[in-house]
């Protein structure tokens, strides 16, 4: 079963959020190549949500150290963060659009 790793982030400012997103968009696909899906959502001017979906729990576990290294690259941008994870019960992509 697929597994999702979710990170909720509060940034120190809107500018910090903008900077983090720019870096994340560039490095995330390179650093987490085994993810099936990578999603970044700006939930407010100073907060965001990222989701990485992996085919198996083993792949998700394998990527944890890389994920930590990636987040360490922007320590001054982040005020607070927490992580969630769990099995994916729906992973639908509408390819008709």
N, C-alpha and C positions, 0 to 999 in steps of 0.2 A: 504494500500500500504506500502511496505517496505521502511525504511528510512536508509540512510547511514550517519554516523558521520565520518568525515575525519579530520585528524590532520597532518599538515605539520610541521616538526621540523628541525631546524638547531642546531647541537650539537657543543660544544666548541672544540672538537677534535675527531679524529677517535677512540681513546681509549674510550672516553666518549660515543660515539655511540655504540661501542661494549658492554660496560657495561650496557647501557640503554636497548639494545636489549635482553641481557641475563635476566635482571630483568623483562622486559615486557613479554617475553615468559613464564616466570614462573607465574607471578601474574595476567596477563590480563584475562586468561580464568576463574580464580577463582573469580576475582572481577567483571567481566562482564558476568555472567553465562546466562543472558537472550539474549545475542547476538546470532544471527543465524550464523554469519560469523565474524571472526577476521583475518585481514591480516596486515602484517608488511612488508614494502618494503624499502630496503636501496637504495635511489635514487642517492647517491654519498657517498664518504668516510665519509662525515660529515653532511649528511642530510638524512631524512627518511620521510615516509608516512605511516600512519596507517589508516585502514578503519574498522569500526564496522558496521554491518548491523543488523537492528532490524526489526521484523515483523510489528510493528506499531510505530507511532509517540509517543504514550503514553509510550511504553517500552523504547524508546530512551530517552525521557524526564526523566523517572524514574531513568535511569542510569547516568544522568549528574553529580550528586554529587559524585558518586562513581568514575566516570572517572576523576574528578578533584582531588580527593584524591590519585588516582593512579599516576597521573602526578606529584603531590607534592612530591612523594617519590624519585624523581631524579632531584631536582632543580639545582644542580651544574653541571649536564650534558648538560643542554639545554641553548643555546644562545638565540634562538628566536623560537616562534611557532605561528601558527594561525590555526583556525578551520573553516571547511566548513561543510555544511549538505544539504541534499536534498533527494527527492524521488528517489527510485531505479527503473530504467526502464528496466534493464536486470540484472539478477542474475543467470547466467548459470554455472553449474558445470558439466564437462564432466566426467561422471562416467564410461565410456567405456574404459578409459585408465588404 
